[in-house]
Amino acid sequence: MDHPFTVVVAIDFGTTSSGYAFSFTQDPEAIHMMRRWEGGDPGVANQKSPTSLLLTPELKFHSFGFAARDNYHDLDPEEAQHWLYFDKFKMKIHSTTDLTMETELEAVSGRKVRAIDVFSHALRFFRVHALKEVKDQSSSLLEGDEVRWVITVPAVWRQPAKQFMREAAYLAGLVSPDTPEQLLIALEPEAASIYCRKLRLHQVIDLSLRPMTNGLTGESSDRYIVADCGGGTVDLTVHQIEQPQGTLKELYKVSGGPYGAVGVDLAFEAMLCKIFGEDFIESFKAKRPAAWVDLTIAFEARKRTATPGRSNALNISLPFSFIDFYKRYRGQSVETALRKSNMNIVKWSSQGMLRLTPEAMNELFQPTINNIIKHIVRKCGAITLDLPEALPGAVAGAERREIRATMQFGDTEIKVTAVDMVTNQTVRAAIDFLSN
């Protein structure tokens, strides 16, 4: 299209957090990131805002992001039951098989509203804030049709979900249905792949001995895989750089799955249900919705500090209302519930905190990690093993070998180690993403 757009604004609408960036077409390499948000969690850097929306009891927009979260926290418990707070709602439109314009989303308080209204409120918020920043950076007055909008979506999304996002953008006033070309729906892993190609190639390979052409190496065999691990999904793309034109060739169809960090949150909720009872957790969420949000925020902050090599427990503060509500609901203390649950990997602190041992955190993370590994290997990789000689006395072809392989995800590579469980010997292993 030959329309002379002046600026391109891209919205990263995430499951857990969202943000935007923009660049002027006269200087596309100068990318302006969203201004740092006020508020946030102590000790956590926030370049983006939580994907959280707060509506009044009359279904009017009140606030988004940290402001929505903080305002909801400050509501009286009884009053909070009438307000509508939404967070991590993005994946609901993927999991809904019969998605329509009338599909509803359920707020934390249990009230429901049309999903299209929730998404349009959020997009309208970003439109207002992004345009204000663009105007602050521009010396001339911008017309609405001079802005090209981009919204990223997961590769796993089906066509109805992509159309739903476009309709929400129309409703939010980003563009008019009469000019659909002004809005581009882009796949998240493909956007990430282009970003890696243009800006982060030096982190992937050693460029010191190789010639560069327009930000790319001078060889046509450069191939790379991008695993975009988000809050809701993990998306994969595998590209090859074609020379001399510098275009990208797709080696595998873009793929993905619902293997994001929300899976860890759900595992934590399941653990709470196992300890305190599913009926109590559901009642607490309904009667004390703001306190439930506080608990999920506390877990999110601690979850980000979890590492495989950590040897000490993580403390997660339980809101006073959780402890008090459980006492009234069950007639016993939280400490008693923990003791009766026989869950030795979760302890109780007299300071009113759950102490999650490294084993507990591993149990919460492992199912999601396993799903990611299975998807990567199944879609576009193969593990090769250099097996030693057969065991002495074994019948040819009848031997069953148990090899335990471990993948270590680094900044730029995946390292594989393998051990023969019978002989306890290390087996040479490699992972290949690029052979057809």
C-alpha positions as CSV (number, residue, x, y, z in Angstrom):
1,M,0.0,0.0,0.0
2,D,1.2,3.5,-0.8
3,H,-0.5,5.3,2.0
4,P,2.0,7.7,3.6
5,F,1.8,6.6,7.2
6,T,3.8,8.9,9.5
7,V,4.2,6.7,12.5
8,V,3.8,3.0,13.3
9,V,2.4,2.1,16.7
10,A,2.7,-1.6,17.8
11,I,0.8,-2.9,20.8
12,D,2.0,-6.0,22.6
13,F,-1.2,-7.2,24.1
14,G,0.0,-9.9,26.5
15,T,-1.7,-12.4,28.8
16,T,0.2,-11.3,31.9
17,S,1.5,-7.8,30.9
18,S,1.1,-5.5,27.9
19,G,2.9,-2.5,26.4
20,Y,3.5,-0.6,23.2
21,A,6.3,1.0,21.1
22,F,6.3,3.3,18.1
23,S,8.6,4.6,15.5
24,F,8.3,7.3,12.8
25,T,8.6,6.1,9.2
26,Q,11.2,8.7,8.4
27,D,13.5,7.1,11.0
28,P,12.2,3.5,11.5
29,E,15.2,2.3,13.4
30,A,14.6,4.8,16.2
31,I,12.1,2.8,18.3
32,H,10.4,4.7,21.2
33,M,9.4,2.4,24.1
34,M,6.4,3.0,26.2
35,R,7.2,5.3,29.1
36,R,8.0,3.6,32.4
37,W,4.8,2.9,34.3
38,E,4.1,4.3,37.8
39,G,3.5,1.7,40.5
40,G,4.5,-1.9,40.3
41,D,5.9,-4.5,42.6
42,P,8.9,-3.8,44.8
43,G,12.1,-5.2,43.4
44,V,10.6,-6.0,40.0
45,A,11.4,-4.0,36.9
46,N,8.3,-3.0,35.0
47,Q,8.8,-2.0,31.4
48,K,5.2,-3.1,30.7
49,S,1.9,-2.9,32.6
50,P,-0.2,-5.8,34.0
51,T,-3.0,-6.7,31.6
52,S,-5.5,-5.8,34.3
53,L,-8.8,-3.9,33.7
54,L,-11.2,-2.4,36.3
55,L,-14.8,-1.5,35.4
56,T,-17.2,0.3,37.7
57,P,-20.5,-1.4,38.9
58,E,-22.1,0.4,36.0
59,L,-19.7,-1.3,33.5
60,K,-17.8,2.0,32.8
61,F,-14.1,2.0,32.3
62,H,-12.2,3.0,35.5
63,S,-8.5,2.1,35.1
64,F,-6.0,-0.3,33.5
65,G,-2.7,-1.8,34.6
66,F,-1.2,-1.0,38.0
67,A,-3.8,1.6,38.6
68,A,-6.6,-1.0,38.1
69,R,-4.8,-3.4,40.4
70,D,-4.2,-0.8,43.1
71,N,-7.7,0.7,43.0
72,Y,-9.3,-2.7,43.2
73,H,-7.0,-3.6,46.2
74,D,-8.2,-0.4,48.0
75,L,-11.9,-1.2,47.7
76,D,-13.9,-2.3,50.7
77,P,-14.4,-6.1,50.5
78,E,-18.2,-5.8,50.2
79,E,-17.9,-3.0,47.6
80,A,-15.4,-5.0,45.6
81,Q,-18.0,-7.7,44.9
82,H,-19.9,-5.1,42.7
83,W,-16.9,-4.0,40.7
84,L,-15.5,-5.9,37.7
85,Y,-11.8,-6.7,37.8
86,F,-10.2,-8.7,34.9
87,D,-6.7,-10.0,34.6
88,K,-4.9,-12.6,32.4
89,F,-8.1,-12.7,30.3
90,K,-6.4,-12.8,26.9
91,M,-6.3,-16.6,26.5
92,K,-10.0,-16.9,27.2
93,I,-10.8,-16.1,23.6
94,H,-8.4,-18.8,22.4
95,S,-9.9,-21.5,24.7
96,T,-13.5,-20.6,23.7
97,T,-14.5,-22.9,20.8
98,D,-17.6,-21.0,19.8
99,L,-16.2,-17.5,20.0
100,T,-18.7,-14.7,18.9
101,M,-19.2,-11.0,19.5
102,E,-21.5,-12.0,22.4
103,T,-19.0,-14.3,24.2
104,E,-18.7,-13.2,27.9
105,L,-15.8,-13.0,30.3
106,E,-16.2,-13.5,34.0
107,A,-14.7,-10.9,36.4
108,V,-12.9,-11.9,39.6
109,S,-16.1,-11.1,41.5
110,G,-18.2,-13.5,39.3
111,R,-20.0,-10.8,37.2
112,K,-19.9,-11.2,33.5
113,V,-19.6,-8.8,30.6
114,R,-19.1,-9.2,26.8
115,A,-15.5,-10.1,26.0
116,I,-15.4,-7.7,23.1
117,D,-16.1,-4.8,25.5
118,V,-13.3,-5.9,27.8
119,F,-10.7,-6.0,25.0
120,S,-11.9,-2.8,23.4
121,H,-11.6,-1.0,26.8
122,A,-8.0,-2.2,27.1
123,L,-7.1,-1.2,23.5
124,R,-8.8,2.2,23.9
125,F,-6.6,2.8,26.9
126,F,-3.4,2.0,24.9
127,R,-4.7,4.2,21.9
128,V,-5.1,7.2,24.2
129,H,-1.7,6.8,25.9
130,A,0.2,5.9,22.8
131,L,-1.1,8.8,20.8
132,K,-0.3,11.2,23.6
133,E,3.3,10.0,23.6
134,V,3.5,10.2,19.8
135,K,2.2,13.8,19.8
136,D,4.8,14.7,22.5
137,Q,7.5,13.4,20.2
138,S,6.2,14.9,16.9
139,S,6.7,18.4,15.8
140,S,3.7,18.4,13.5
141,L,0.0,17.7,14.2
142,L,-0.9,14.1,13.3
143,E,-4.1,13.1,11.6
144,G,-5.7,9.8,12.6
145,D,-5.1,8.1,9.2
146,E,-1.4,8.8,9.4
147,V,-1.0,6.2,12.2
148,R,-0.4,2.5,11.3
149,W,-1.4,0.2,14.1
150,V,0.0,-3.2,14.8
151,I,-1.4,-5.7,17.3
152,T,0.5,-8.9,18.0
153,V,-1.3,-12.2,18.6
154,P,-0.1,-15.7,19.4
155,A,0.6,-18.2,16.6
156,V,-1.7,-20.7,18.2
157,W,-4.7,-18.5,17.8
158,R,-7.3,-19.6,15.3
159,Q,-8.8,-17.3,12.7
160,P,-11.9,-16.4,14.8
161,A,-9.7,-15.1,17.6
162,K,-7.7,-13.0,15.2
163,Q,-10.9,-11.5,13.7
164,F,-12.1,-10.9,17.3
165,M,-9.0,-8.8,18.0
166,R,-9.6,-6.8,14.9
167,E,-13.2,-6.1,15.8
168,A,-12.1,-5.0,19.3
169,A,-9.7,-2.6,17.6
170,Y,-12.5,-1.1,15.5
171,L,-14.7,-0.7,18.6
172,A,-11.8,0.9,20.5
173,G,-11.4,3.5,17.7
174,L,-7.9,2.5,16.6
175,V,-9.0,2.4,13.0
176,S,-12.2,2.4,11.1
177,P,-13.7,-0.7,9.4
178,D,-13.6,1.3,6.2
179,T,-9.7,1.4,6.3
180,P,-8.8,-2.2,7.5
181,E,-5.4,-1.9,6.0
182,Q,-4.5,0.7,8.6
183,L,-4.4,-2.2,11.2
184,L,-1.9,-5.1,10.9
185,I,-2.5,-8.3,13.0
186,A,1.0,-9.8,13.4
187,L,2.1,-13.1,14.8
188,E,4.1,-12.7,18.0
189,P,6.9,-15.2,17.1
190,E,7.4,-13.8,13.7
191,A,7.8,-10.3,15.1
192,A,10.2,-11.7,17.7
193,S,12.1,-13.5,14.9
194,I,12.5,-10.3,12.9
195,Y,13.7,-8.5,16.0
196,C,16.3,-11.2,16.6
197,R,17.5,-10.9,13.0
198,K,17.9,-7.2,13.0
199,L,19.0,-6.3,16.5
200,R,20.3,-9.4,18.3
201,L,22.2,-11.4,15.7
202,H,25.5,-10.7,17.6
203,Q,24.1,-12.6,20.6
204,V,23.4,-15.7,18.5
205,I,26.6,-16.1,16.5
206,D,30.1,-14.7,16.4
207,L,30.0,-12.0,13.9
208,S,33.6,-10.9,14.3
209,L,34.8,-13.2,11.4
210,R,31.9,-12.8,9.1
211,P,30.9,-10.0,6.7
212,M,27.7,-8.1,7.3
213,T,25.0,-7.1,4.8
214,N,22.2,-4.8,6.0
215,G,22.5,-6.1,9.5
216,L,22.7,-9.8,8.4
217,T,25.6,-12.1,7.8
218,G,26.7,-12.7,4.3
219,E,25.8,-16.4,4.2
220,S,22.6,-18.0,3.0
221,S,22.7,-20.9,5.5
222,D,21.9,-18.9,8.6
223,R,19.0,-20.5,10.3
224,Y,17.6,-19.8,13.7
225,I,14.7,-20.8,16.0
226,V,12.9,-18.3,18.2
227,A,10.9,-19.7,21.2
228,D,8.7,-16.9,22.4
229,C,7.8,-17.8,25.9
230,G,5.0,-15.6,27.1
231,G,2.4,-15.6,29.9
232,G,-0.2,-17.5,28.0
233,T,1.5,-19.2,25.2
234,V,4.8,-20.5,23.9
235,D,5.2,-19.8,20.1
236,L,7.9,-21.2,17.8
237,T,9.3,-20.0,14.5
238,V,12.2,-21.3,12.5
239,H,13.6,-19.1,9.7
240,Q,16.5,-19.1,7.3
241,I,18.1,-15.9,5.9
242,E,18.0,-15.9,2.1
243,Q,20.9,-13.9,0.5
244,P,21.5,-11.6,-1.3
245,Q,18.1,-10.1,-0.8
246,G,18.1,-10.6,3.0
247,T,14.6,-12.0,3.1
248,L,13.4,-14.7,5.5
249,K,12.3,-18.2,4.5
250,E,10.0,-20.1,6.8
251,L,11.5,-23.6,7.4
252,Y,8.6,-24.8,9.6
253,K,5.1,-23.6,10.0
254,V,4.7,-21.2,12.9
255,S,3.4,-23.2,15.8
256,G,2.6,-22.8,19.5
257,G,0.6,-24.0,22.5
258,P,-0.9,-22.8,25.8
259,Y,2.3,-23.5,27.7
260,G,3.0,-20.0,29.1
261,A,3.7,-19.0,32.7
262,V,0.0,-19.0,33.6
263,G,0.4,-22.7,33.8
264,V,2.6,-22.2,36.9
265,D,-0.1,-20.0,38.4
266,L,-2.7,-22.6,37.8
267,A,-0.5,-25.2,39.5
268,F,-0.2,-23.0,42.5
269,E,-3.9,-22.6,42.7
270,A,-4.3,-26.4,42.5
271,M,-1.8,-26.8,45.3
272,L,-3.9,-24.4,47.5
273,C,-7.0,-26.4,46.6
274,K,-5.2,-29.6,47.7
275,I,-4.2,-28.0,51.0
276,F,-7.3,-26.0,51.9
277,G,-10.0,-27.6,49.8
278,E,-11.4,-26.5,46.4
279,D,-14.7,-25.5,48.0
280,F,-12.9,-23.0,50.3
281,I,-10.7,-21.5,47.5
282,E,-13.8,-21.0,45.3
283,S,-15.7,-19.4,48.2
284,F,-12.8,-17.2,49.1
285,K,-12.4,-16.0,45.5
286,A,-16.1,-15.1,45.4
287,K,-16.4,-13.5,48.8
288,R,-13.0,-11.8,49.0
289,P,-12.0,-11.2,45.4
290,A,-9.6,-8.3,46.1
291,A,-7.7,-10.4,48.7
292,W,-7.5,-13.3,46.2
293,V,-5.9,-10.9,43.7
294,D,-3.4,-9.8,46.4
295,L,-2.5,-13.4,46.9
296,T,-1.9,-14.0,43.2
297,I,0.2,-10.8,43.0
298,A,2.3,-12.0,46.0
299,F,2.9,-15.4,44.3
300,E,3.8,-13.7,41.0
301,A,6.5,-11.6,42.6
302,R,8.0,-14.6,44.3
303,K,7.7,-16.8,41.2
304,R,9.9,-14.4,39.3
305,T,12.8,-15.0,41.8
306,A,12.6,-18.8,41.5
307,T,15.7,-20.4,40.0
308,P,16.7,-24.1,39.5
309,G,19.7,-23.7,41.7
310,R,17.9,-22.1,44.7
311,S,18.4,-24.0,47.9
312,N,16.2,-22.0,50.3
313,A,12.5,-21.7,50.5
314,L,10.3,-18.9,49.1
315,N,8.0,-17.1,51.4
316,I,4.5,-16.1,50.1
317,S,2.5,-13.9,52.3
318,L,-1.1,-14.9,52.9
319,P,-3.5,-12.0,53.3
320,F,-4.9,-11.6,56.8
321,S,-8.4,-12.0,55.3
322,F,-7.4,-15.4,53.9
323,I,-6.3,-16.6,57.3
324,D,-9.4,-15.1,59.0
325,F,-11.8,-16.4,56.4
326,Y,-10.4,-19.9,56.6
327,K,-10.7,-19.9,60.4
328,R,-14.4,-18.9,60.1
329,Y,-15.0,-21.3,57.1
330,R,-13.4,-24.5,58.5
331,G,-13.2,-23.8,62.3
332,Q,-9.5,-24.4,62.3
333,S,-6.3,-22.6,61.6
334,V,-4.3,-22.4,58.4
335,E,-1.4,-24.1,60.2
336,T,-3.6,-27.0,61.1
337,A,-4.7,-27.4,57.5
338,L,-1.1,-27.5,56.3
339,R,-0.3,-30.2,58.9
340,K,-3.3,-32.3,58.0
341,S,-2.5,-32.1,54.3
342,N,0.7,-34.1,54.7
343,M,2.3,-31.8,52.1
344,N,5.8,-31.7,53.4
345,I,7.1,-29.5,50.6
346,V,5.0,-26.6,51.9
347,K,5.7,-25.2,55.4
348,W,4.0,-22.6,57.6
349,S,5.8,-19.6,59.0
350,S,4.6,-18.0,62.2
351,Q,4.9,-14.7,60.4
352,G,1.8,-15.6,58.3
353,M,3.5,-16.9,55.3
354,L,3.6,-20.1,53.2
355,R,7.1,-21.4,52.8
356,L,7.5,-23.2,49.5
357,T,10.6,-25.4,49.4
358,P,12.7,-25.7,46.2
359,E,10.9,-29.1,45.7
360,A,7.5,-27.3,45.8
361,M,8.6,-24.7,43.3
362,N,10.0,-27.4,41.0
363,E,6.6,-29.2,41.2
364,L,4.8,-26.1,40.2
365,F,7.1,-25.3,37.2
366,Q,7.8,-28.8,35.9
367,P,4.5,-29.6,34.0
368,T,4.8,-26.3,32.1
369,I,8.5,-26.8,31.4
370,N,7.8,-30.4,30.2
371,N,5.1,-29.1,27.8
372,I,7.5,-26.5,26.3
373,I,10.3,-29.1,25.8
374,K,7.9,-31.6,24.2
375,H,6.6,-29.0,21.9
376,I,10.0,-27.8,20.7
377,V,11.3,-31.3,20.1
378,R,8.1,-32.6,18.6
379,K,7.7,-29.7,16.2
380,C,11.1,-29.0,14.9
381,G,13.9,-30.9,16.7
382,A,15.4,-34.3,17.1
383,I,17.7,-35.6,19.8
384,T,20.5,-37.8,18.5
385,L,22.4,-40.2,20.9
386,D,25.7,-41.8,20.4
387,L,25.0,-45.1,22.3
388,P,27.8,-47.3,23.6
389,E,28.1,-51.0,22.9
390,A,25.3,-53.3,24.0
391,L,25.6,-54.6,27.5
392,P,27.6,-57.9,27.9
393,G,25.3,-60.9,27.5
394,A,22.4,-59.0,26.0
395,V,20.5,-60.6,23.1
396,A,20.9,-58.5,19.9
397,G,17.8,-56.4,19.2
398,A,16.1,-57.4,22.6
399,E,17.9,-55.0,24.8
400,R,15.9,-52.1,26.3
401,R,18.0,-49.0,27.0
402,E,16.9,-46.4,29.4
403,I,18.6,-43.1,28.6
404,R,17.7,-40.0,30.6
405,A,18.2,-36.8,28.7
406,T,18.3,-33.3,30.2
407,M,17.9,-30.0,28.4
408,Q,19.5,-26.8,29.7
409,F,18.0,-23.7,28.2
410,G,20.6,-20.9,28.0
411,D,20.4,-17.4,26.6
412,T,21.0,-18.5,23.0
413,E,21.3,-22.3,22.9
414,I,19.8,-25.5,24.2
415,K,22.4,-27.9,25.6
416,V,21.6,-31.6,26.0
417,T,23.2,-34.1,28.3
418,A,22.3,-37.8,28.5
419,V,23.1,-40.6,30.9
420,D,22.7,-44.4,30.4
421,M,20.6,-45.3,33.5
422,V,22.0,-48.9,33.6
423,T,25.7,-48.2,33.4
424,N,25.5,-44.6,34.7
425,Q,27.7,-43.5,31.9
426,T,27.4,-40.2,30.1
427,V,26.1,-40.6,26.5
428,R,27.0,-38.2,23.8
429,A,23.9,-36.3,22.8
430,A,22.9,-33.4,20.5
431,I,19.8,-31.7,19.5
432,D,19.2,-30.8,15.8
433,F,16.6,-28.3,14.8
434,L,17.7,-27.7,11.3
435,S,17.9,-31.0,9.4
436,N,14.9,-31.7,7.2
